[in-house]
Amino acid sequence: MFEGCVEIRNHYSDYLDGLCEPQVLKSIRFHLNYCGSCRRELEVWESVRADLRGMPRSQVPRELALRLRVEVSQGLHRNLLERLRVWMDNALQPMLLPASGGVLAAIVFFCLIMGSVVVPATSTPDVPLAFVTPPRVRELAPFDFNTGDAPVVVVTRIDAGGRATGYRVLSGGTSPELIHQLDRVIYFSNFQPATWFGRPTDGQVVLSLRRITVRG
């Protein structure tokens, strides 16, 4: 894994502290079995480590420890955003519990109020909120012809002003008399134009015409 003694010796500190990865530890041990120079160097490291552990520990003066903590704290709070965060934490910490209680109380009151409100019933039909609406018949002109059992189905083109601009018979009779009657019915009827996102536009409407005679 390692190419030379220098690279091996760079890992001596981790090796002595037991921090090497398994593959690195295996490579170091393999190298030490065949390299006397590195073994002697490792013995020096172990001797220095033992001497350092045997040295008496000096107690840091209390004033020095306090001054070091103050300097570290000042260094951490030199950033404006960090100071702002600390100030916000100190300012909002006492308000967290009252604010949570206020939010909970507001939710409870809202649920009680919504539970006591009864929506009145209405007979007014809902207004469709579709983005596109087809044309509709507002008032159909009277017609005087009998279609028999099968109605006359007509596709009528309606412009943005609600006027019929043409039509096409899909099913039913196509006699000249019927076409004349259809012209009068289609072009004299009143239509509501189609809409596209609330704006009137051209469209088509399908009409099924059938005369029903009731005899009394």
Backbone bond lengths (Angstrom), bond angles and torsions (degrees), N, CA, C in turn:
res aa  C-N    CA-C-N  psi(-1)  N-CA   C-N-CA  omega(-1)  CA-C   N-CA-C  phi
1 M - - - 1.465 - - 1.518 111.08 -
2 F 1.364 116.43 -37.39 1.456 120.99 -179.24 1.517 109.13 -104.56
3 E 1.342 115.35 148.72 1.459 120.57 -175.38 1.518 113.20 -96.43
4 G 1.342 118.96 -18.27 1.457 118.92 -177.28 1.512 111.93 -158.11
5 C 1.330 114.87 173.67 1.457 120.87 -178.02 1.524 111.92 -66.74
6 V 1.347 116.93 -35.23 1.461 119.64 -177.53 1.521 110.27 -63.07
7 E 1.323 115.66 -40.35 1.459 119.21 -179.76 1.517 111.29 -68.10
8 I 1.346 115.83 -35.16 1.454 119.76 177.13 1.525 110.26 -64.89
9 R 1.344 116.99 -45.37 1.466 120.71 -174.97 1.527 112.17 -68.04
10 N 1.336 118.12 -20.99 1.469 120.01 176.51 1.526 112.32 -67.15
11 H 1.334 116.40 -15.55 1.462 120.77 -179.42 1.524 112.36 -103.54
12 Y 1.337 118.69 8.65 1.458 120.71 -177.60 1.525 111.95 -63.00
13 S 1.318 117.40 -39.14 1.465 120.20 -177.52 1.530 110.76 -62.93
14 D 1.332 116.50 -47.16 1.465 119.16 177.27 1.523 111.40 -66.95
15 Y 1.317 116.29 -33.64 1.475 120.43 -179.86 1.527 110.56 -64.27
16 L 1.341 117.25 -44.17 1.458 120.67 -179.53 1.524 111.82 -71.08
17 D 1.349 117.25 -29.54 1.468 120.40 179.53 1.516 112.69 -87.46
18 G 1.340 117.74 -2.92 1.455 120.47 179.88 1.510 114.42 72.43
19 L 1.335 116.92 32.78 1.458 121.24 -176.24 1.524 112.58 -108.99
20 C 1.298 118.61 4.59 1.466 120.84 -177.67 1.531 110.52 -76.65
21 E 1.309 114.56 149.96 1.454 120.01 173.56 1.524 109.47 -72.16
22 P 1.324 117.70 158.25 1.483 120.00 -176.19 1.527 113.19 -56.94
23 Q 1.342 117.95 -41.13 1.456 119.88 -178.42 1.528 111.09 -67.73
24 V 1.361 115.87 -40.21 1.468 120.09 178.42 1.524 110.10 -66.43
25 L 1.330 117.15 -42.73 1.469 120.87 179.71 1.527 111.06 -61.37
26 K 1.327 116.79 -40.27 1.455 120.84 178.88 1.520 111.16 -64.67
27 S 1.343 116.66 -40.91 1.465 120.02 -179.52 1.518 111.50 -67.43
28 I 1.356 117.03 -39.09 1.465 119.43 -179.78 1.516 110.62 -65.51
29 R 1.315 117.36 -44.15 1.459 120.40 179.89 1.532 111.20 -64.27
30 F 1.323 117.21 -38.72 1.453 120.19 177.79 1.527 110.83 -63.18
31 H 1.345 116.23 -41.24 1.465 119.87 -179.73 1.525 111.11 -68.05
32 L 1.333 117.63 -39.26 1.463 120.30 -178.79 1.523 111.93 -66.24
33 N 1.308 117.89 -26.15 1.469 120.20 178.71 1.524 112.81 -68.29
34 Y 1.330 117.26 -22.23 1.466 121.11 -175.28 1.520 113.71 -118.42
35 C 1.356 117.82 -4.03 1.472 119.91 -176.70 1.528 108.67 -122.84
36 G 1.338 116.11 106.61 1.455 120.03 179.35 1.513 112.33 -69.80
37 S 1.324 117.82 -35.32 1.461 120.69 -179.11 1.525 110.82 -61.65
38 C 1.316 116.65 -42.62 1.469 119.46 179.91 1.519 110.80 -69.95
39 R 1.344 117.76 -32.05 1.460 119.61 177.13 1.521 110.38 -65.34
40 R 1.353 117.09 -41.60 1.459 120.26 178.23 1.518 110.98 -65.80
41 E 1.333 116.59 -38.58 1.461 119.69 177.92 1.521 110.97 -64.44
42 L 1.333 116.03 -38.49 1.461 119.52 178.36 1.522 110.72 -65.98
43 E 1.354 117.15 -35.10 1.466 119.86 177.94 1.525 110.67 -64.95
44 V 1.322 116.89 -36.40 1.470 119.59 176.73 1.516 110.08 -63.46
45 W 1.346 116.21 -44.34 1.470 119.83 178.52 1.525 110.71 -59.69
46 E 1.324 116.70 -41.40 1.459 119.35 -179.42 1.522 111.23 -67.65
47 S 1.340 117.81 -35.99 1.458 121.25 178.07 1.523 111.07 -66.14
48 V 1.343 116.48 -45.21 1.472 119.81 178.67 1.524 110.31 -63.03
49 R 1.318 115.95 -39.16 1.464 119.30 179.76 1.528 110.63 -64.24
50 A 1.333 116.58 -40.89 1.459 119.89 179.12 1.526 111.37 -66.29
51 D 1.351 117.20 -38.76 1.469 120.14 178.76 1.527 110.58 -65.11
52 L 1.335 116.59 -40.03 1.468 119.41 179.93 1.527 111.21 -65.60
53 R 1.312 115.89 -38.64 1.462 117.91 178.32 1.527 112.07 -68.75
54 G 1.329 116.92 -27.24 1.454 119.53 -179.38 1.512 113.81 -82.09
55 M 1.317 118.89 -9.75 1.464 121.08 -179.36 1.521 109.69 -71.91
56 P 1.320 116.86 144.71 1.473 119.81 178.53 1.524 110.77 -68.80
57 R 1.317 114.71 144.67 1.462 120.52 -179.98 1.518 109.89 -88.02
58 S 1.320 115.17 132.66 1.462 120.80 178.85 1.526 109.29 -91.70
59 Q 1.310 116.45 136.03 1.453 121.61 178.11 1.522 109.63 -82.11
60 V 1.328 115.97 126.94 1.460 120.72 179.86 1.521 108.84 -73.68
61 P 1.332 118.63 129.42 1.464 119.95 178.31 1.525 111.71 -57.22
62 R 1.330 115.79 146.10 1.457 120.16 -177.48 1.522 111.56 -62.69
63 E 1.338 116.94 -37.58 1.467 119.01 -179.75 1.522 111.10 -65.93
64 L 1.347 117.01 -38.46 1.455 120.25 179.36 1.529 111.23 -67.63
65 A 1.324 116.70 -40.31 1.463 119.75 178.84 1.526 110.77 -63.30
66 L 1.342 116.49 -41.25 1.459 119.68 179.11 1.519 110.88 -65.54
67 R 1.334 116.98 -42.18 1.467 120.13 -179.81 1.527 111.16 -64.70
68 L 1.340 117.41 -38.04 1.462 120.46 178.09 1.529 111.10 -65.28
69 R 1.331 116.76 -40.51 1.464 119.23 178.99 1.523 111.28 -65.48
70 V 1.325 116.43 -37.73 1.469 119.78 178.47 1.519 110.93 -65.84
71 E 1.339 117.37 -42.50 1.461 120.01 179.61 1.526 111.64 -65.78
72 V 1.326 116.69 -39.51 1.464 119.15 177.45 1.521 111.05 -64.44
73 S 1.326 115.91 -41.43 1.470 119.28 179.18 1.522 111.36 -64.31
74 Q 1.326 117.02 -41.70 1.464 120.01 177.99 1.521 111.26 -64.40
75 G 1.322 117.53 -38.34 1.457 119.68 178.36 1.518 112.59 -65.32
76 L 1.316 115.98 -35.93 1.459 118.85 178.73 1.516 112.88 -70.90
77 H 1.332 116.83 -27.36 1.463 120.42 -175.37 1.519 113.11 -103.78
78 R 1.309 117.48 15.09 1.465 118.95 176.06 1.512 111.88 -72.19
79 N 1.297 116.83 -27.08 1.462 120.57 177.77 1.517 108.85 -69.44
80 L 1.335 116.62 132.92 1.462 121.79 -177.76 1.514 111.24 -62.10
81 L 1.321 117.45 -42.82 1.465 120.20 -179.28 1.518 111.28 -65.51
82 E 1.331 116.02 -37.96 1.458 119.17 179.16 1.521 110.55 -66.53
83 R 1.350 117.44 -40.22 1.456 120.39 177.23 1.521 110.91 -64.59
84 L 1.329 115.85 -38.91 1.466 119.15 178.59 1.525 111.26 -65.05
85 R 1.326 116.36 -40.38 1.459 119.59 178.63 1.521 111.57 -63.28
86 V 1.328 116.62 -43.30 1.459 120.21 178.99 1.519 110.49 -64.10
87 W 1.351 116.62 -40.37 1.467 119.44 179.39 1.519 111.05 -64.94
88 M 1.335 116.45 -40.93 1.461 119.74 178.97 1.524 110.70 -65.46
89 D 1.323 116.57 -40.74 1.466 118.97 178.29 1.522 111.19 -61.57
90 N 1.329 116.05 -43.47 1.461 119.05 -179.10 1.524 112.30 -68.84
91 A 1.358 115.94 -32.55 1.462 119.06 -177.81 1.520 112.41 -79.57
92 L 1.328 116.83 -35.78 1.469 120.03 -174.56 1.515 113.29 -91.56
93 Q 1.318 117.59 -16.44 1.461 119.14 -177.44 1.523 112.56 -58.08
94 P 1.358 120.10 -44.54 1.473 118.53 178.55 1.518 113.49 -68.55
95 M 1.341 118.24 -18.66 1.455 121.08 -175.60 1.520 113.00 -94.07
96 L 1.330 117.81 -6.23 1.457 119.51 -174.99 1.518 112.01 -63.50
97 L 1.324 117.45 -46.84 1.456 119.99 -178.25 1.519 112.15 -66.66
98 P 1.374 120.92 -48.15 1.467 118.59 176.73 1.517 113.15 -61.40
99 A 1.356 117.34 -37.66 1.467 119.26 -179.88 1.520 110.78 -65.79
100 S 1.331 117.41 -40.87 1.463 119.68 178.50 1.512 111.21 -63.37
101 G 1.350 116.31 -40.15 1.453 119.15 177.29 1.517 112.71 -64.46
102 G 1.357 116.37 -38.20 1.465 119.33 178.31 1.512 112.29 -66.20
103 V 1.329 117.17 -41.13 1.465 120.04 178.37 1.518 110.68 -63.59
104 L 1.330 117.03 -42.90 1.462 120.10 179.74 1.520 111.26 -63.29
105 A 1.348 116.61 -41.68 1.462 119.61 178.31 1.525 111.69 -64.23
106 A 1.338 117.06 -39.38 1.467 120.22 178.30 1.517 111.12 -63.00
107 I 1.341 117.14 -40.54 1.469 120.34 178.86 1.518 110.98 -64.13
108 V 1.345 117.07 -41.72 1.464 120.64 179.73 1.522 110.64 -63.67
109 F 1.347 117.93 -46.91 1.464 120.72 179.26 1.518 111.60 -62.60
110 F 1.334 117.13 -39.30 1.468 120.27 179.14 1.524 111.12 -62.67
111 C 1.340 116.60 -42.48 1.469 119.51 178.65 1.518 111.24 -64.71
112 L 1.356 117.05 -39.14 1.462 119.56 178.68 1.516 111.32 -65.17
113 I 1.350 116.90 -41.37 1.464 119.90 -179.03 1.513 110.84 -67.66
114 M 1.346 117.30 -44.22 1.460 119.83 179.92 1.515 111.93 -65.10
115 G 1.328 116.86 -31.18 1.446 119.28 178.73 1.518 113.05 -73.10
116 S 1.334 116.87 -26.15 1.460 119.76 -179.39 1.514 113.53 -90.38
117 V 1.326 118.53 -11.71 1.463 121.35 -179.44 1.518 108.59 -84.72
118 V 1.323 115.82 127.55 1.463 122.04 178.19 1.515 108.30 -108.00
119 V 1.307 116.56 123.68 1.462 121.01 178.97 1.513 108.63 -76.56
120 P 1.342 118.53 121.05 1.463 120.06 -178.19 1.518 110.80 -67.85
121 A 1.335 114.67 143.62 1.460 119.90 177.20 1.519 109.63 -75.87
122 T 1.302 117.07 148.31 1.448 122.51 -179.41 1.516 109.22 -139.77
123 S 1.324 114.17 148.00 1.462 119.93 178.33 1.516 112.33 -95.57
124 T 1.331 117.77 1.39 1.454 121.44 -179.17 1.516 109.12 -75.40
125 P 1.313 119.01 126.48 1.470 120.16 -179.03 1.516 111.45 -66.57
126 D 1.288 114.59 149.91 1.462 119.75 178.18 1.516 110.55 -65.83
127 V 1.331 114.99 145.56 1.461 121.03 177.54 1.510 108.06 -89.99
128 P 1.306 119.63 121.65 1.464 120.78 -179.23 1.511 110.82 -64.95
129 L 1.293 115.41 139.04 1.462 121.48 -178.22 1.521 110.72 -110.61
130 A 1.322 117.54 29.34 1.462 120.31 -179.71 1.520 110.18 -70.31
131 F 1.300 115.70 150.87 1.454 120.56 178.93 1.530 111.09 -74.41
132 V 1.323 117.54 -27.73 1.464 121.79 -179.00 1.522 107.62 -126.98
133 T 1.333 117.22 127.70 1.466 122.19 177.76 1.523 108.77 -123.42
134 P 1.336 118.59 140.97 1.461 121.12 -179.80 1.527 110.36 -80.76
135 P 1.326 118.17 166.42 1.459 120.38 175.28 1.528 110.81 -67.94
136 R 1.341 115.70 154.41 1.449 121.82 -179.33 1.532 109.75 -134.46
137 V 1.321 114.75 156.63 1.464 120.69 178.11 1.521 109.12 -87.34
138 R 1.325 116.33 120.91 1.453 120.66 174.57 1.534 111.41 -86.82
139 E 1.325 116.16 -47.71 1.470 120.79 -179.23 1.522 107.97 -149.81
140 L 1.304 115.83 121.29 1.458 121.12 -178.89 1.520 109.73 -94.49
141 A 1.325 115.93 131.34 1.465 120.88 179.34 1.529 109.63 -65.63
142 P 1.334 118.87 147.41 1.461 120.73 179.76 1.527 111.07 -67.69
143 F 1.323 115.92 147.06 1.458 120.17 178.15 1.524 108.67 -134.40
144 D 1.335 114.78 152.37 1.459 120.86 -174.51 1.522 108.86 -130.27
145 F 1.329 115.86 73.63 1.454 119.94 173.68 1.518 108.00 -152.76
146 N 1.296 114.69 151.36 1.454 121.96 -177.73 1.522 109.09 -104.61
147 T 1.326 115.67 123.09 1.465 120.21 -178.06 1.510 112.65 -93.52
148 G 1.316 117.98 -2.33 1.457 120.25 -178.36 1.512 111.22 75.76
149 D 1.316 116.04 -148.47 1.468 120.53 -178.52 1.525 112.58 -75.23
150 A 1.332 117.80 -31.98 1.474 121.27 -177.97 1.520 109.74 -97.79
151 P 1.315 118.86 129.83 1.465 120.51 178.12 1.516 111.44 -74.92
152 V 1.318 114.69 166.02 1.467 121.58 173.88 1.532 107.52 -95.58
153 V 1.323 116.68 118.90 1.465 122.03 -179.23 1.520 108.47 -102.11
154 V 1.335 115.42 125.06 1.462 121.67 -173.15 1.525 108.59 -129.32
155 V 1.329 116.07 133.57 1.466 121.99 171.79 1.521 107.83 -97.59
156 T 1.313 116.63 118.28 1.461 122.00 -174.18 1.518 109.66 -112.13
157 R 1.325 117.34 133.79 1.463 123.23 176.57 1.521 109.22 -90.93
158 I 1.352 115.44 126.33 1.467 122.16 -177.83 1.527 107.95 -117.72
159 D 1.359 115.92 130.41 1.463 118.82 178.96 1.519 110.72 -86.14
160 A 1.340 116.28 -178.73 1.465 120.91 -176.28 1.521 112.31 -66.83
161 G 1.329 118.36 -17.62 1.460 120.62 178.25 1.513 113.31 -89.92
162 G 1.318 118.89 0.74 1.451 121.55 -179.74 1.515 113.67 84.48
163 R 1.324 118.92 18.60 1.458 122.89 -179.54 1.523 109.65 -106.30
164 A 1.335 115.59 142.67 1.464 121.00 176.97 1.517 109.71 -76.77
165 T 1.323 116.27 129.15 1.463 121.07 -179.50 1.521 112.37 -109.87
166 G 1.313 118.37 -1.93 1.448 121.41 179.29 1.506 110.09 163.53
167 Y 1.320 116.14 167.88 1.450 119.38 179.48 1.522 108.39 -153.32
168 R 1.353 114.06 167.31 1.451 121.45 178.95 1.514 108.60 -143.25
169 V 1.337 116.47 129.23 1.454 121.55 -178.48 1.527 108.84 -81.09
170 L 1.345 115.73 121.80 1.456 120.37 178.11 1.521 112.01 -87.95
171 S 1.309 115.97 -40.90 1.467 119.82 -179.94 1.522 108.90 -152.47
172 G 1.316 116.11 152.32 1.453 121.12 -178.10 1.521 110.36 115.83
173 G 1.338 116.85 -176.72 1.459 121.41 -179.49 1.509 112.85 -71.28
174 T 1.339 116.33 155.63 1.475 122.41 178.60 1.523 110.80 -131.48
175 S 1.341 116.40 34.33 1.461 119.67 179.13 1.517 110.23 -71.25
176 P 1.341 117.32 156.88 1.470 119.76 179.11 1.519 112.55 -57.18
177 E 1.324 117.21 -37.33 1.470 119.59 179.72 1.521 110.73 -66.02
178 L 1.345 115.95 -41.07 1.469 119.39 178.58 1.528 111.12 -66.23
179 I 1.332 118.24 -41.60 1.466 120.92 178.65 1.520 110.48 -61.41
180 H 1.349 116.52 -38.85 1.465 120.33 178.37 1.526 110.64 -63.56
181 Q 1.335 116.49 -42.40 1.459 119.90 178.04 1.534 111.29 -66.17
182 L 1.341 116.61 -39.57 1.462 119.69 179.04 1.520 111.98 -64.59
183 D 1.343 116.74 -37.91 1.465 119.03 177.50 1.514 110.28 -58.98
184 R 1.326 116.96 -43.08 1.456 119.95 -178.54 1.527 111.10 -68.21
185 V 1.350 115.88 -40.25 1.460 118.10 -178.99 1.540 111.56 -68.84
186 I 1.332 116.27 -47.97 1.471 120.39 -174.43 1.518 111.79 -66.45
187 Y 1.330 116.56 -48.89 1.466 119.58 -171.36 1.516 113.02 -80.70
188 F 1.329 118.85 -11.56 1.461 120.88 178.00 1.525 112.03 -107.82
189 S 1.302 118.21 5.93 1.463 121.31 176.69 1.525 109.63 -87.38
190 N 1.336 115.09 162.20 1.461 121.96 -178.51 1.535 108.24 -111.74
191 F 1.345 116.10 126.62 1.453 120.91 -175.21 1.541 110.27 -121.59
192 Q 1.298 114.35 152.37 1.468 121.40 169.84 1.521 108.19 -96.82
193 P 1.339 119.00 122.82 1.469 120.37 -173.28 1.531 111.94 -69.04
194 A 1.307 114.84 161.38 1.460 120.42 173.30 1.532 110.07 -70.38
195 T 1.315 116.25 158.98 1.466 120.97 179.38 1.518 109.56 -127.47
196 W 1.316 114.46 147.76 1.466 123.37 176.12 1.517 107.54 -128.54
197 F 1.332 116.78 105.29 1.463 122.82 -174.61 1.524 110.45 54.36
198 G 1.333 115.97 43.85 1.451 121.67 175.25 1.512 115.51 86.29
199 R 1.320 118.60 -5.06 1.462 121.52 -178.61 1.526 109.78 -106.62
200 P 1.352 117.39 135.64 1.472 119.77 178.55 1.524 111.22 -61.67
201 T 1.328 114.94 143.12 1.454 120.64 -179.83 1.525 109.07 -151.49
202 D 1.328 116.33 172.63 1.456 120.88 178.72 1.528 110.18 -72.18
203 G 1.349 114.86 151.89 1.446 119.73 178.97 1.513 111.19 -164.33
204 Q 1.311 115.83 -175.87 1.457 122.58 179.87 1.512 109.52 -131.83
205 V 1.351 115.77 144.27 1.442 122.09 177.77 1.529 108.12 -131.09
206 V 1.319 116.59 141.54 1.457 122.45 179.69 1.525 108.63 -99.72
207 L 1.327 116.26 125.27 1.455 122.58 179.69 1.523 109.08 -112.17
208 S 1.300 115.66 135.13 1.464 121.92 174.26 1.523 107.07 -115.77
209 L 1.348 116.68 108.07 1.469 122.39 -172.77 1.513 108.83 -103.67
210 R 1.317 114.98 129.26 1.467 120.77 176.09 1.525 108.06 -150.64
211 R 1.308 116.10 130.53 1.470 120.06 178.81 1.520 108.61 -90.70
212 I 1.317 114.68 130.09 1.455 120.35 177.71 1.525 108.03 -116.61
213 T 1.319 116.89 120.27 1.461 122.83 -179.06 1.510 108.77 -103.34
214 V 1.314 115.37 124.31 1.467 120.63 178.81 1.502 109.06 -109.18
215 R 1.288 116.76 120.99 1.471 121.67 -179.85 1.549 108.90 -102.43
216 G 1.330 114.12 130.69 1.452 119.22 -179.76 1.525 112.30 -116.04
